[in-house]
Every structure is written in C-alpha cells, then in structure tokens.
C-alpha cells in the first residue's frame, strides 16, 4: 500500500483537532502487514475486523480462528489496545460477486446463533 503516509497524516491532523482517541478500522489482513506498523504507531488504538466465515473457516473453528487472529494482531502491535470492531457469522451469502467461494460453512440464522452464543 503506497498511501499509508497519507493515512498517518490524516490521523495526526484529526488528533490535533480533537480530544478523543483516534483510530482506523480495518480487516486483520491490513493489520498483519509490515507497513501497518507505522500506521498503528500513529493511532491511539486499533480497531480489528475478523470474519471467520469469509476466511474459509468452518463454524466449529470460527471462535478459535477469531481468537488466534486477535492474538496475532496483538503480538504484531504489542503497545496498542486492540478492539474487535466487526466479527460474526452471516445469515446468508451473496452468490453473485464471487466471494461465495470463500465460504465453507453454513450461512444461516441458526449458525449465526451458534457463533453468537459461543462468542
């Protein structure tokens, strides 16, 4: 990603204009890259998105995968608080954009309830 200096500039600008903590929210596959270090250092904390279902995980492995992903990002950014911003299990899958090939688990309300109850 070549725009990360721009992100850091935006963060610093917002930090000078507010008294509240400033963050960026993105998928784990953003925060696990080497260049995310500079962005993370500019933030007050990190907001992590981690969707097991969209990362080819079964429902049975969803919570362990989510926990591991959280801990992996915490290890990569040990000085930052990590907040899970988005996670969960879908009740249906869109089959027209190609992303359905990533899903190996059942997309349903009953599966979502299992994930929610375990979480």
N, C-alpha and C positions, 0 to 999 in steps of 0.2 A: 504494500500500500504506500503510495507516494504522498498522500495527502495528510499523513499524521502530524506533520508540523503545523498544518492549518488547524487541526483539532486541538492541539495544545494551545495555540494562540486563542482560539475561541474560549477554551476553559479558563485561561488566565484572565481574559477580558471579563468574563462573567464573574469570576472570583473577585475582581476589583470593584464590581458594581453591586454586589450583594453580600449579605452577612450569613447566608445559609450555605450549607455544604453543597459542593458542585460535583457532579458525576457524569459519566456517559454509560449507556446501557447497550450491551451487545451480546451476541452468542459466544459460547465458550470457544468456538473456533476463531474468534477475533482475539480473545484474551490469552490464548495459548501460543501466540506468535511472538518471536523475539522483539519485533518493533512495538509491541503493546507495552513494553516496559516503560518507555518514555511517556506514553500517554497516561499510563497508570500512575506514574510518579506525580503528574500534574493534578491528579484528581484527589478529592477528599476521601472517596471510597469507590468501589467498583460494583456496578450492577451487572449480574451474570444471568444470561438466558440459557437454559439447558432443557431441551426437549428430547427425552429418550426415544420416544416413538419416531420422531423424524430423523433419528440417528441409528436406525436399523436395530433397535433393541426390542426384545420381547417384553411383555407386561411383567413377567416374572423377574426380569433383570432390570426393570426400569428404575426402581429405587436405588439398588446398588450402583448402577451406572451414574445416576444423578449425584449420589453422594461422592463417588470417585471423581467425577468431573469437578464438583465443588472443591474437593481437597486438592486436586491437581492445580486448579487455578490459584488456590490459597498458597500452595507451595511456590508457584511461579511469582507471586506477588505477596510475599510474607509481611510486608509492612502495611498492607491495605486491608481494611474490612471488606469482606465480600458479602453482598446482599443478593439473594436469588430474586430476580425481578420477574422472570417468566419461567414457568415449568408446567408440567401437567400431561394429560393424555387426551387426545382428540376423540370426539364422539362420532365424527365422520371424516372421510378423506375425499379430497378433490381429486378426481381421476383425469382431469383434462390438462394438467400442467406438467406432467412427467414426474412430479415428486412422489407419486404413489409408489414408485419402485423402491423408495426408501423404507416403506412401512412393511414390517414383517409381523406385526402384532395386530390384533383386532381393534378396529376403531368403532367404539360403541359406548353408550351411556353406562352399561354395566362394567365395562373395562375401565372407564374413567372413574367410576366409584371405587373400584379396587385400588387404583393408583391413589386416589384422594384419601381413602381410609388408611392406606399404608404410610402415606406421606406424613 
